[in-house]
Amino acid sequence: MDERDRAQPPDPDASQEETRKVSLTVPAKADYLVLARLALSAVCRLTPLEALEVADLKLAVTEAATEYVHEGEDREDTIEFEFRLRDDHLELELEGPVDVESNTDRELSHAIIDATVDRAEFSPGHTLLVKNLS
């Protein structure tokens, strides 16, 4: 038996990192945002965050995702969510279609997000939200 054919024991650091990351891709439609909120709730169960902080994060991720939502039947865009739990913070990263139309509600959404997370970065097609855990 060749050495490469033997099962390798899992790398404990790699498996821990993998279990602390959740990725989800959904259609860029409002009805699917509930799935991202549920995934975020599951990740938050591994944190010391209080229920109100989790509710704030769910609001923030919904507001951020709304920027990528398109209701046109002919569009098949998606939104990618990645939730990464680090030792001292939670990262919520979103990627979606770049909206070329101006969104008058975007300023209000960004204000809501800024009030509910510790750091927010916005760029076309990409949003990063960070919540400190300590």
N, C-alpha and C positions, 0 to 999 in steps of 0.2 A: 504494500500500500504506500503510495506516494505521500509525502508530508503535506502537500497541498490538498489531498483528498480528505484529510482528517478534519473533523469539526473543530473549529476554533472556539475557545471559551469566549463568551461575550465580554467586551471591554466595559467594566462597570461605569467609567466616566461617560462613555458614549451612550450607553443605555439610559443613564440618568438624564443626560441632556435631551435625548429623544423623547423621554416621557414628560419632559417639561416644555414641550413644544407641540402645539396643535395647529394644523393647517387645514383650511377649509376653502373650497371654491364653490361659489353658488352663482346662478344666473343673476344678472344685474337688474333684478326686479324687487320691488318693495316687499312682496310676500315672502321672500326667502331670507330677509334680514333676521327673522326670528331664529333661524338656525345659527347664525353667528352669535346672537345674544345667548342662546343655550350653551354653545361651546365655551363662550367666555365665562358663563356662570360655573361651568364644570371646572375650568382652570382656576377660577377664583376660590374654589373650595380648598385648594392647596395653599392658600395665602392666609395671612392674618387679617385681611381686610374685613371691615365691618359691613353689615348688610347695606347700609346707606352708601358706602363707598362703592360697593359692587353695583348698586343701582345707578350711581353716577357714571361708572365705567360703561355700563350697558347703554346709557343715554349717549355718552360720548361716541361709542362705536357706531351707534345708529345714526347719529348726526354726521359722522365722518363718511359712512357708507352711502348716505343719501346723496352725496355729491356724485356718486358713480351710478346711481339708479336711473334707468331709462325704461319707460313703459311701452315703447314702440314694439309692436308685434313682429316687425321684420328684423329686429336687432337680436343678436345672440351674444351680447357682451357678458362678461363674467366679472365678479369681484372676488379677489383672493384675500383671505384673512390669514394671518399668522400670529398666534399668541405665544410669546416666549416668556417663560417664568425664569427669572434670574434670581440670584441670592437676595438682592436688595431692591429689585424693581420688576415690574411687569411691562413688557413691550407689546403693543398692539399695532401690527403693521397691516395696512390695506393697500391693495393695488387694484386699479380698475380703469375703465375706459376714460380717456381724456375728453372732457366736455368742452366743446368749442363755443357753446352758447354761454352768455353771461348769466350768472345765477344771483339774483338780488338777495336771496336768503343766505348766501354763503357767509356773509359777514356775521349774521346772527348765529349761524351754526358754529363758526370759529370761536365766537365769544362764549358760547355754551361749552364747547370742548375745552377752551382755555380755563374755564372755571371748574372743570371736573377732573382734569389730569394735571400732572406736574410739568409735563413738557409736551409740546405738539409741534410737529414739522409738517408743512404742507407744500407739495409740489405737484405739477400736473401728473395725474395718474398714480400718485403715491401719497400716502399719509402715514406718519409714525406718531403714535401716542405712547407716553410713558407715565406710569404710576409708580411712585416710590412706595416701598413696603415698610419702611421704618420711619 
